[in-house]
């Protein structure tokens, strides 16, 4: 009886690990250089896991770090993180484990990036005489620092480049070989303007183009890659509803992300759209 009780007690932590955990780095750790992030990502109806860095702890400035489509047992290696590609300061690591029904569990670990030679967030170079003169207009509203668009660099150089678009969870993933080097939320077609599933290829690219339809005429659509007739992946400067289907069938990205993807993908890059 005692042995059975001991076994039952030992089983509890394993059940509690369903979802995501980050065991290293630990909460409030200071990290530098390249770090191996360890933890777990499991669930009975596991679909995928994704890690992001919330700059300054701000969810609206979350930037993609890594994702995986295979569960990770407790204490396993999640990904290798080059912290030098991100600003020094206090940030939050977020690990999201997505279930098959698209619900998800989240784990948050605050960390401090402190790489030598990189300025701290509040450091500013000493002003010259001209710069020391106050500019009232500039002081009214300082420009917000854009969220960096970072592609992983550990993919095989000769790995096949292809783009996966998942309509069900409004996501786009850029793959190089078997490494997901970039992932973000997108906006696909709204009701009545379906984004069609299938396997396609980029056949034409424009840094800017004009798009017209029955109820829209949009100039200067940035970083556009047509992959199937009039369907394209492009930047959208006119809305910030990413994660919600609002387009006329195209795949909308934030403009900086669209630019980075445009520069990474060539004509002929495969585009796989799934429902």
C-alpha positions as YAML, in Angstrom:
chain: A
units: angstrom
residues:
- id: 1
  name: UNK
  ca: [0.00, 0.00, 0.00]
- id: 2
  name: UNK
  ca: [2.81, 2.40, 0.91]
- id: 3
  name: UNK
  ca: [4.50, 1.64, -2.40]
- id: 4
  name: UNK
  ca: [1.31, 2.45, -4.32]
- id: 5
  name: UNK
  ca: [0.96, 5.75, -2.43]
- id: 6
  name: UNK
  ca: [4.54, 6.66, -3.26]
- id: 7
  name: UNK
  ca: [3.94, 5.94, -6.93]
- id: 8
  name: UNK
  ca: [0.82, 8.12, -6.91]
- id: 9
  name: UNK
  ca: [2.73, 11.03, -5.35]
- id: 10
  name: UNK
  ca: [5.53, 10.69, -7.88]
- id: 11
  name: UNK
  ca: [2.99, 10.80, -10.72]
- id: 12
  name: UNK
  ca: [1.61, 14.22, -9.77]
- id: 13
  name: UNK
  ca: [4.51, 16.36, -11.09]
- id: 14
  name: UNK
  ca: [4.36, 14.62, -14.48]
- id: 15
  name: UNK
  ca: [0.68, 15.53, -14.84]
- id: 16
  name: UNK
  ca: [1.39, 19.10, -13.80]
- id: 17
  name: UNK
  ca: [3.89, 19.43, -16.66]
- id: 18
  name: UNK
  ca: [1.20, 19.26, -19.35]
- id: 19
  name: UNK
  ca: [1.56, 22.62, -21.03]
- id: 20
  name: UNK
  ca: [4.79, 24.60, -21.19]
- id: 21
  name: UNK
  ca: [7.63, 25.18, -18.76]
- id: 22
  name: UNK
  ca: [10.93, 27.02, -19.05]
- id: 23
  name: UNK
  ca: [13.48, 25.56, -16.64]
- id: 24
  name: UNK
  ca: [16.42, 27.56, -17.97]
- id: 25
  name: UNK
  ca: [16.95, 30.46, -17.94]
- id: 26
  name: UNK
  ca: [15.30, 30.80, -14.57]
- id: 27
  name: UNK
  ca: [13.06, 33.72, -13.62]
- id: 28
  name: UNK
  ca: [14.89, 37.05, -13.33]
- id: 29
  name: UNK
  ca: [18.12, 35.57, -14.70]
- id: 30
  name: UNK
  ca: [20.62, 37.77, -16.51]
- id: 31
  name: UNK
  ca: [21.55, 36.32, -19.91]
- id: 32
  name: UNK
  ca: [24.34, 37.10, -22.36]
- id: 33
  name: UNK
  ca: [25.62, 35.65, -25.59]
- id: 34
  name: UNK
  ca: [24.11, 32.39, -26.84]
- id: 35
  name: UNK
  ca: [21.81, 30.58, -24.42]
- id: 36
  name: UNK
  ca: [20.24, 27.13, -24.60]
- id: 37
  name: UNK
  ca: [16.63, 27.44, -23.45]
- id: 38
  name: UNK
  ca: [15.42, 24.29, -21.70]
- id: 39
  name: UNK
  ca: [11.97, 23.27, -20.56]
- id: 40
  name: UNK
  ca: [8.99, 21.27, -21.71]
- id: 41
  name: UNK
  ca: [6.11, 21.59, -24.16]
- id: 42
  name: UNK
  ca: [3.49, 18.87, -23.87]
- id: 43
  name: UNK
  ca: [-0.27, 18.43, -23.89]
- id: 44
  name: UNK
  ca: [-2.64, 15.49, -24.55]
- id: 45
  name: UNK
  ca: [-3.85, 17.29, -27.70]
- id: 46
  name: UNK
  ca: [-0.52, 18.93, -28.58]
- id: 47
  name: UNK
  ca: [-0.36, 20.83, -31.88]
- id: 48
  name: UNK
  ca: [2.76, 22.98, -31.62]
- id: 49
  name: UNK
  ca: [4.78, 25.21, -29.29]
- id: 50
  name: UNK
  ca: [6.10, 28.70, -29.90]
- id: 51
  name: UNK
  ca: [8.56, 30.91, -28.01]
- id: 52
  name: UNK
  ca: [8.54, 34.71, -28.22]
- id: 53
  name: UNK
  ca: [10.40, 37.54, -26.52]
- id: 54
  name: UNK
  ca: [8.15, 40.31, -25.19]
- id: 55
  name: UNK
  ca: [10.41, 43.36, -25.40]
- id: 56
  name: UNK
  ca: [10.19, 45.44, -22.22]
- id: 57
  name: UNK
  ca: [7.48, 42.98, -21.15]
- id: 58
  name: UNK
  ca: [5.06, 44.44, -23.71]
- id: 59
  name: UNK
  ca: [2.88, 41.78, -25.44]
- id: 60
  name: UNK
  ca: [2.35, 44.12, -28.39]
- id: 61
  name: UNK
  ca: [6.12, 44.03, -29.01]
- id: 62
  name: UNK
  ca: [6.46, 40.25, -28.91]
- id: 63
  name: UNK
  ca: [9.03, 39.02, -31.41]
- id: 64
  name: UNK
  ca: [9.31, 35.43, -32.62]
- id: 65
  name: UNK
  ca: [12.14, 33.24, -31.33]
- id: 66
  name: UNK
  ca: [11.35, 29.63, -32.23]
- id: 67
  name: UNK
  ca: [8.63, 27.03, -32.69]
- id: 68
  name: UNK
  ca: [8.36, 23.27, -32.82]
- id: 69
  name: UNK
  ca: [5.80, 20.73, -33.93]
- id: 70
  name: UNK
  ca: [7.07, 17.91, -31.70]
- id: 71
  name: UNK
  ca: [6.36, 17.73, -27.94]
- id: 72
  name: UNK
  ca: [9.35, 18.35, -25.67]
- id: 73
  name: UNK
  ca: [9.62, 16.31, -22.47]
- id: 74
  name: UNK
  ca: [10.56, 17.93, -19.15]
- id: 75
  name: UNK
  ca: [14.14, 19.17, -19.08]
- id: 76
  name: UNK
  ca: [14.50, 18.97, -22.86]
- id: 77
  name: UNK
  ca: [16.14, 21.54, -25.10]
- id: 78
  name: UNK
  ca: [13.62, 23.93, -26.61]
- id: 79
  name: UNK
  ca: [15.92, 26.11, -28.73]
- id: 80
  name: UNK
  ca: [19.23, 27.98, -28.91]
- id: 81
  name: UNK
  ca: [18.86, 31.72, -28.41]
- id: 82
  name: UNK
  ca: [21.37, 34.34, -29.59]
- id: 83
  name: UNK
  ca: [20.63, 37.16, -27.16]
- id: 84
  name: UNK
  ca: [23.03, 39.56, -28.90]
- id: 85
  name: UNK
  ca: [20.41, 40.11, -31.61]
- id: 86
  name: UNK
  ca: [18.04, 41.75, -29.13]
- id: 87
  name: UNK
  ca: [18.32, 44.97, -27.11]
- id: 88
  name: UNK
  ca: [19.67, 44.97, -23.58]
- id: 89
  name: UNK
  ca: [17.05, 45.41, -20.89]
- id: 90
  name: UNK
  ca: [14.32, 43.68, -18.94]
- id: 91
  name: UNK
  ca: [12.16, 41.47, -21.15]
- id: 92
  name: UNK
  ca: [9.87, 38.45, -20.81]
- id: 93
  name: UNK
  ca: [10.23, 35.05, -22.45]
- id: 94
  name: UNK
  ca: [6.85, 33.62, -23.41]
- id: 95
  name: UNK
  ca: [6.29, 29.95, -24.20]
- id: 96
  name: UNK
  ca: [2.95, 29.06, -25.73]
- id: 97
  name: UNK
  ca: [1.76, 25.46, -26.16]
- id: 98
  name: UNK
  ca: [-1.08, 25.27, -28.68]
- id: 99
  name: UNK
  ca: [-3.69, 22.49, -28.46]
- id: 100
  name: UNK
  ca: [-5.41, 20.86, -31.42]
- id: 101
  name: UNK
  ca: [-8.54, 22.99, -30.77]
- id: 102
  name: UNK
  ca: [-6.32, 26.15, -30.94]
- id: 103
  name: UNK
  ca: [-6.62, 26.88, -27.23]
- id: 104
  name: UNK
  ca: [-3.21, 27.26, -25.61]
- id: 105
  name: UNK
  ca: [-1.27, 27.38, -22.35]
- id: 106
  name: UNK
  ca: [1.30, 30.10, -21.69]
- id: 107
  name: UNK
  ca: [4.36, 30.36, -19.46]
- id: 108
  name: UNK
  ca: [6.19, 33.63, -18.77]
- id: 109
  name: UNK
  ca: [9.78, 34.02, -17.52]
- id: 110
  name: UNK
  ca: [11.25, 37.49, -16.93]
- id: 111
  name: UNK
  ca: [14.89, 37.83, -18.01]
- id: 112
  name: UNK
  ca: [17.45, 40.59, -18.33]
- id: 113
  name: UNK
  ca: [19.66, 40.79, -21.42]
- id: 114
  name: UNK
  ca: [23.01, 42.41, -20.58]
- id: 115
  name: UNK
  ca: [25.49, 41.99, -23.42]
- id: 116
  name: UNK
  ca: [28.76, 43.92, -23.17]
- id: 117
  name: UNK
  ca: [29.12, 46.78, -25.60]
- id: 118
  name: UNK
  ca: [25.38, 47.17, -26.19]
- id: 119
  name: UNK
  ca: [23.80, 50.31, -24.74]
- id: 120
  name: UNK
  ca: [21.33, 49.96, -21.91]
- id: 121
  name: UNK
  ca: [17.79, 51.03, -22.85]
- id: 122
  name: UNK
  ca: [18.14, 54.40, -21.13]
- id: 123
  name: UNK
  ca: [21.69, 55.17, -22.28]
- id: 124
  name: UNK
  ca: [22.08, 58.00, -24.78]
- id: 125
  name: UNK
  ca: [25.25, 59.33, -26.42]
- id: 126
  name: UNK
  ca: [26.44, 62.71, -25.20]
- id: 127
  name: UNK
  ca: [24.85, 65.44, -27.36]
- id: 128
  name: UNK
  ca: [26.86, 67.84, -29.48]
- id: 129
  name: UNK
  ca: [26.35, 71.58, -29.04]
- id: 130
  name: UNK
  ca: [23.75, 71.63, -31.79]
- id: 131
  name: UNK
  ca: [21.97, 68.55, -30.45]
- id: 132
  name: UNK
  ca: [21.88, 70.03, -26.95]
- id: 133
  name: UNK
  ca: [19.42, 72.69, -28.06]
- id: 134
  name: UNK
  ca: [15.88, 71.53, -27.20]
- id: 135
  name: UNK
  ca: [13.50, 70.87, -30.04]
- id: 136
  name: UNK
  ca: [9.95, 71.30, -28.62]
- id: 137
  name: UNK
  ca: [8.35, 69.54, -31.59]
- id: 138
  name: UNK
  ca: [10.57, 66.49, -31.20]
- id: 139
  name: UNK
  ca: [10.02, 66.38, -27.43]
- id: 140
  name: UNK
  ca: [6.24, 66.23, -27.74]
- id: 141
  name: UNK
  ca: [6.11, 62.59, -28.79]
- id: 142
  name: UNK
  ca: [9.26, 60.46, -29.02]
- id: 143
  name: UNK
  ca: [9.20, 57.89, -31.79]
- id: 144
  name: UNK
  ca: [8.45, 54.37, -30.62]
- id: 145
  name: UNK
  ca: [11.23, 51.86, -31.15]
- id: 146
  name: UNK
  ca: [10.09, 49.38, -33.82]
- id: 147
  name: UNK
  ca: [9.99, 45.73, -32.90]
- id: 148
  name: UNK
  ca: [12.94, 44.03, -34.59]
- id: 149
  name: UNK
  ca: [12.18, 41.44, -37.26]
- id: 150
  name: UNK
  ca: [14.60, 38.60, -36.57]
- id: 151
  name: UNK
  ca: [15.10, 35.46, -38.63]
- id: 152
  name: UNK
  ca: [16.90, 32.52, -37.05]
- id: 153
  name: UNK
  ca: [20.38, 31.96, -38.46]
- id: 154
  name: UNK
  ca: [20.90, 28.30, -37.48]
- id: 155
  name: UNK
  ca: [19.12, 26.83, -40.52]
- id: 156
  name: UNK
  ca: [21.09, 24.87, -43.13]
- id: 157
  name: UNK
  ca: [22.32, 27.28, -45.80]
- id: 158
  name: UNK
  ca: [21.18, 24.94, -48.57]
- id: 159
  name: UNK
  ca: [17.83, 24.13, -46.93]
- id: 160
  name: UNK
  ca: [14.72, 24.52, -49.04]
- id: 161
  name: UNK
  ca: [12.96, 27.83, -48.42]
- id: 162
  name: UNK
  ca: [9.18, 27.70, -48.25]
- id: 163
  name: UNK
  ca: [6.32, 29.57, -46.61]
- id: 164
  name: UNK
  ca: [3.51, 27.93, -44.64]
- id: 165
  name: UNK
  ca: [0.25, 29.82, -44.01]
- id: 166
  name: UNK
  ca: [-2.23, 28.37, -41.52]
- id: 167
  name: UNK
  ca: [-5.66, 29.94, -41.96]
- id: 168
  name: UNK
  ca: [-7.10, 28.33, -38.82]
- id: 169
  name: UNK
  ca: [-4.71, 30.06, -36.44]
- id: 170
  name: UNK
  ca: [-3.86, 33.04, -38.69]
- id: 171
  name: UNK
  ca: [-0.15, 32.36, -38.77]
- id: 172
  name: UNK
  ca: [2.68, 32.42, -41.29]
- id: 173
  name: UNK
  ca: [5.89, 30.45, -40.86]
- id: 174
  name: UNK
  ca: [9.01, 30.75, -43.01]
- id: 175
  name: UNK
  ca: [10.92, 27.48, -43.20]
- id: 176
  name: UNK
  ca: [14.49, 26.83, -44.31]
- id: 177
  name: UNK
  ca: [15.05, 23.11, -44.46]
- id: 178
  name: UNK
  ca: [13.51, 21.68, -41.29]
- id: 179
  name: UNK
  ca: [14.05, 24.88, -39.29]
- id: 180
  name: UNK
  ca: [11.21, 27.39, -38.77]
- id: 181
  name: UNK
  ca: [13.25, 30.56, -39.03]
- id: 182
  name: UNK
  ca: [10.39, 33.06, -38.66]
- id: 183
  name: UNK
  ca: [6.76, 32.99, -37.54]
- id: 184
  name: UNK
  ca: [4.14, 35.69, -37.13]
- id: 185
  name: UNK
  ca: [0.42, 36.34, -37.03]
- id: 186
  name: UNK
  ca: [-1.29, 37.43, -40.24]
- id: 187
  name: UNK
  ca: [-4.71, 38.40, -41.54]
- id: 188
  name: UNK
  ca: [-6.23, 36.23, -44.26]
- id: 189
  name: UNK
  ca: [-9.55, 36.56, -46.11]
- id: 190
  name: UNK
  ca: [-12.63, 37.75, -44.26]
- id: 191
  name: UNK
  ca: [-16.05, 36.09, -44.76]
- id: 192
  name: UNK
  ca: [-16.95, 36.29, -48.43]
- id: 193
  name: UNK
  ca: [-13.30, 36.68, -49.47]
- id: 194
  name: UNK
  ca: [-11.78, 33.29, -48.79]
- id: 195
  name: UNK
  ca: [-8.02, 32.69, -48.86]
- id: 196
  name: UNK
  ca: [-7.78, 29.47, -50.87]
- id: 197
  name: UNK
  ca: [-5.81, 26.51, -49.48]
- id: 198
  name: UNK
  ca: [-3.34, 24.71, -51.69]
- id: 199
  name: UNK
  ca: [0.31, 24.54, -52.75]
- id: 200
  name: UNK
  ca: [1.55, 27.44, -54.85]
- id: 201
  name: UNK
  ca: [4.76, 29.35, -55.66]
- id: 202
  name: UNK
  ca: [5.72, 33.03, -55.69]
- id: 203
  name: UNK
  ca: [5.58, 34.12, -59.33]
- id: 204
  name: UNK
  ca: [5.91, 37.91, -59.14]
- id: 205
  name: UNK
  ca: [7.29, 40.44, -56.63]
- id: 206
  name: UNK
  ca: [6.73, 44.18, -56.28]
- id: 207
  name: UNK
  ca: [8.23, 46.53, -53.72]
- id: 208
  name: UNK
  ca: [5.06, 48.62, -54.15]
- id: 209
  name: UNK
  ca: [1.94, 48.08, -56.20]
- id: 210
  name: UNK
  ca: [-1.63, 49.28, -56.49]
- id: 211
  name: UNK
  ca: [-4.45, 46.88, -55.68]
- id: 212
  name: UNK
  ca: [-8.00, 47.39, -56.89]
- id: 213
  name: UNK
  ca: [-11.25, 45.52, -56.38]
- id: 214
  name: UNK
  ca: [-15.00, 46.03, -56.39]
- id: 215
  name: UNK
  ca: [-14.95, 47.86, -53.06]
- id: 216
  name: UNK
  ca: [-11.33, 48.98, -52.63]
- id: 217
  name: UNK
  ca: [-8.53, 50.84, -54.38]
- id: 218
  name: UNK
  ca: [-5.33, 50.76, -52.32]
- id: 219
  name: UNK
  ca: [-2.17, 52.50, -53.56]
- id: 220
  name: UNK
  ca: [1.42, 51.68, -52.63]
- id: 221
  name: UNK
  ca: [0.79, 48.22, -51.17]
- id: 222
  name: UNK
  ca: [4.28, 47.36, -49.89]
- id: 223
  name: UNK
  ca: [6.43, 44.25, -50.31]
- id: 224
  name: UNK
  ca: [3.98, 42.25, -52.39]
- id: 225
  name: UNK
  ca: [4.56, 38.66, -53.51]
- id: 226
  name: UNK
  ca: [1.90, 37.17, -55.80]
- id: 227
  name: UNK
  ca: [1.63, 33.39, -55.51]
- id: 228
  name: UNK
  ca: [-1.73, 32.46, -57.14]
- id: 229
  name: UNK
  ca: [-3.51, 34.73, -59.59]
- id: 230
  name: UNK
  ca: [-4.54, 37.81, -57.61]
- id: 231
  name: UNK
  ca: [-3.65, 36.26, -54.23]
- id: 232
  name: UNK
  ca: [-0.55, 37.71, -52.62]
- id: 233
  name: UNK
  ca: [1.44, 38.01, -49.41]
- id: 234
  name: UNK
  ca: [2.01, 41.70, -48.65]
- id: 235
  name: UNK
  ca: [2.40, 44.36, -46.01]
- id: 236
  name: UNK
  ca: [-0.69, 46.17, -44.71]
- id: 237
  name: UNK
  ca: [-0.24, 49.73, -43.44]
- id: 238
  name: UNK
  ca: [-3.97, 50.41, -43.14]
- id: 239
  name: UNK
  ca: [-4.87, 48.14, -40.21]
- id: 240
  name: UNK
  ca: [-3.42, 46.49, -37.13]
- id: 241
  name: UNK
  ca: [-5.87, 43.59, -36.80]
- id: 242
  name: UNK
  ca: [-3.33, 40.82, -37.34]
- id: 243
  name: UNK
  ca: [-4.63, 37.52, -36.06]
- id: 244
  name: UNK
  ca: [-8.11, 38.30, -37.42]
- id: 245
  name: UNK
  ca: [-9.33, 37.54, -40.98]
- id: 246
  name: UNK
  ca: [-9.96, 41.00, -42.48]
- id: 247
  name: UNK
  ca: [-8.46, 40.90, -45.99]
- id: 248
  name: UNK
  ca: [-9.99, 40.46, -49.42]
- id: 249
  name: UNK
  ca: [-8.22, 37.10, -49.73]
- id: 250
  name: UNK
  ca: [-4.58, 38.13, -49.59]
- id: 251
  name: UNK
  ca: [-2.28, 37.39, -46.66]
- id: 252
  name: UNK
  ca: [-1.59, 40.60, -44.73]
- id: 253
  name: UNK
  ca: [1.55, 41.11, -42.62]
- id: 254
  name: UNK
  ca: [2.95, 44.01, -40.64]
- id: 255
  name: UNK
  ca: [5.02, 46.12, -43.04]
- id: 256
  name: UNK
  ca: [8.48, 45.44, -41.49]
- id: 257
  name: UNK
  ca: [7.74, 41.71, -41.47]
- id: 258
  name: UNK
  ca: [6.56, 41.80, -45.08]
- id: 259
  name: UNK
  ca: [9.79, 43.54, -46.08]
- id: 260
  name: UNK
  ca: [11.97, 40.97, -44.31]
- id: 261
  name: UNK
  ca: [10.04, 38.09, -45.88]
- id: 262
  name: UNK
  ca: [10.18, 39.75, -49.33]
- id: 263
  name: UNK
  ca: [13.97, 40.02, -49.08]
- id: 264
  name: UNK
  ca: [14.30, 36.39, -47.94]
- id: 265
  name: UNK
  ca: [12.01, 34.75, -50.52]
- id: 266
  name: UNK
  ca: [12.72, 34.45, -54.22]
- id: 267
  name: UNK
  ca: [10.41, 34.02, -57.19]
- id: 268
  name: UNK
  ca: [9.65, 30.30, -57.15]
- id: 269
  name: UNK
  ca: [9.52, 30.01, -53.34]
- id: 270
  name: UNK
  ca: [6.83, 27.48, -52.43]
- id: 271
  name: UNK
  ca: [3.76, 28.74, -50.55]
- id: 272
  name: UNK
  ca: [1.61, 26.15, -48.77]
- id: 273
  name: UNK
  ca: [-1.77, 27.38, -47.50]
- id: 274
  name: UNK
  ca: [-3.68, 25.08, -45.15]
- id: 275
  name: UNK
  ca: [-7.15, 25.42, -43.67]
...
